Amino acid sequence: MILIPVQALNLPLFLIKNSGSIIDYFLSNIHICNMKKFDFLIVGAGIFGITTAIELRKRDYEVCIINPDKIPHPLAASTDINKIVRMEYGSDLFYLEMANECIDIWHNWNKLFGETLYHEVGFMLACRASMESEKQNFEKVSYNHLISKGHQPERMQGETISTRFPAFKKGVYIDGFYHKKAGYAESGRVVEKLTEYGRQLGVSVFEGQTAIELVRSNNQVLGIKTKEGAEFKAGHTIICAGAYTPYLIPELQPFMNVTGHAVFHVKPSRPELFSYPNLSVFSADTSNTGWYGFPMHPHEKVIKIANHGVGLKLHPEKDERVVTQKDVESFRHFLENTFPSLANDPIVYTRRCLYCDTLDGDFWIDQHPNLSGLTIGAGGSGHGFKMAPVLGSLIANAAENIEDPRLNRFRWRALSPDTILREEVRFME
Ligand SMILES: Cc1cc2nc3c(=O)[nH]c(=O)nc-3n(C[C@H](O)[C@H](O)[C@H](O)COP(=O)(O)OP(=O)(O)OC[C@H]3O[C@@H](n4cnc5c(N)ncnc54)[C@H](O)[C@@H]3O)c2cc1C
């Protein structure tokens, strides 16, 4: 069976909006024998995929994007109430500059979306030791680089942190800095809005389609087959399947690990302490503990806290994605020592969210070295969402073979198993 997207039915808008059951009927019954061949087929509508689809459509190509189930998919890494947008990358000026450019574009996207989905609430990087100590190298180098690039991070020492942000336990975080040019994006909602926008531009969006196999003629990729029985044909196929990417393209497995990370949403009994401006996005000595989080979400009324650490290696389909009792205990322990007023508040939601980690932590955006008509846009490595405003053009440039110096960092590369992950904020015990 081959499906066509709602907009390709050419139905009047009022019918599309008001007649869900009619559309369902059409979608489940239409069989098209000669499905059109697209210029580009994007597999996966997380943030890597949807931004690529939009970019290529803007370049006037016929583009389709497929995703299992619904978009945003509940299990996608991009789907959550928020993700940090920050430019603090330790000594890595490449990502600092790219994130800085993205933040400017995030403001434009708020206008494009017609609602504020990027919230510039600032970022407090709190340290347990002096920023001069070796242990706080990440914060110190980030701070110095921000200043050297003309930004204005505010150094906060001693009681300043718990005075300005009273939820913090007094006397624990004694140094750090606050940077106002940072915040968070409502990530699931961003994917939803971008998908809507893509549809308006003419991207053909197919939900409920799961790629299982490349269609090939010798070394030329012609499209993909899906579990649901459809075959999508395209001049060029781009795999943006997040944690599933190394399973669709097994030759990537030596260079990528899929790791699961516990995420907690807590309902505060004292919401005023956790609402912006009383709390910004924060890292709680992250490079030594992994913990970071957000102020209370303006609509969901919960606080999201997670751990940017090693995580658990797991298979995206075969393994259970659960948060364990041990995760909960370590989270409660963190709360007692950081936000005592939250320590006994109810955890209302947990998930184990999957990073598609490359061994060096850099994204993986390149054409396949041995198969033509195939590009990979994946390897978000736990820090990709903030770069949404440039991901689409990076991946489209790779697919179109357009010179882009930034892509040098993301090329297909033969990483040895002992490669060290480079993102300095990540807590690697
Ligand atoms: C807990 C956690 C916290 C994070 N925090 C931050 C943060 O604060 N800031 C930040 O910048 N980044 C953060 N990240 C990283 C960021 O979320 C990811 O880098 C980014 O979302 C990856 O996007 P993606 O499109 O590659 O993958 P995904 O969002 O996972 O999207 C992949 C899509 O492909 C689809 N798919 C899978 N298999 C198939 C198939 N066979 N056929 C078709 N489609 C398929 C999936 O359904 C999914 O929709 C975090 C990640 C996690 C897990």
The ligand as a Gaussian input file, in Angstrom:
#p B3LYP/6-31G(d) Opt

LIG

0 1
 C       17.450000      13.690000      27.651000
 C       17.944000      14.554000      26.536000
 C       18.203000      15.870000      26.797000
 C       18.711000      16.698000      25.797000
 N       18.914000      17.995000      26.077000
 C       19.345000      18.825000      25.121000
 C       19.478000      20.203000      25.394000
 O       19.172000      20.657000      26.503000
 N       19.923000      21.016000      24.396000
 C       20.241000      20.526000      23.168000
 O       20.679000      21.313000      22.326000
 N       20.106000      19.218000      22.874000
 C       19.666000      18.367000      23.823000
 N       19.506000      17.036000      23.556000
 C       19.902000      16.524000      22.259000
 C       18.859000      16.746000      21.212000
 O       17.581000      16.474000      21.741000
 C       19.168000      15.833000      20.033000
 O       20.493000      16.067000      19.583000
 C       18.228000      16.070000      18.878000
 O       16.898000      16.181000      19.324000
 C       18.363000      14.919000      17.911000
 O       17.469000      15.124000      16.873000
 P       17.276000      14.021000      15.724000
 O       16.375000      14.601000      14.752000
 O       18.629000      13.561000      15.294000
 O       16.671000      12.765000      16.495000
 P       15.194000      12.516000      17.001000
 O       14.609000      13.710000      17.615000
 O       15.230000      11.272000      17.830000
 O       14.391000      12.254000      15.685000
 C       14.543000      11.089000      14.921000
 C       13.224000      10.823000      14.266000
 O       13.379000       9.705000      13.403000
 C       12.247000       8.895000      13.529000
 N       12.603000       7.540000      13.112000
 C       13.268000       6.621000      13.833000
 N       13.374000       5.488000      13.136000
 C       12.779000       5.704000      11.960000
 C       12.552000       4.887000      10.842000
 N       12.969000       3.628000      10.806000
 N       11.880000       5.406000       9.792000
 C       11.437000       6.688000       9.813000
 N       11.649000       7.507000      10.868000
 C       12.293000       7.007000      11.921000
 C       11.873000       8.995000      14.994000
 O       10.524000       8.631000      15.229000
 C       12.136000      10.464000      15.265000
 O       10.989000      11.240000      15.054000
 C       18.977000      16.170000      24.511000
 C       18.689000      14.842000      24.238000
 C       18.140000      14.037000      25.220000
 C       17.815000      12.618000      24.896000

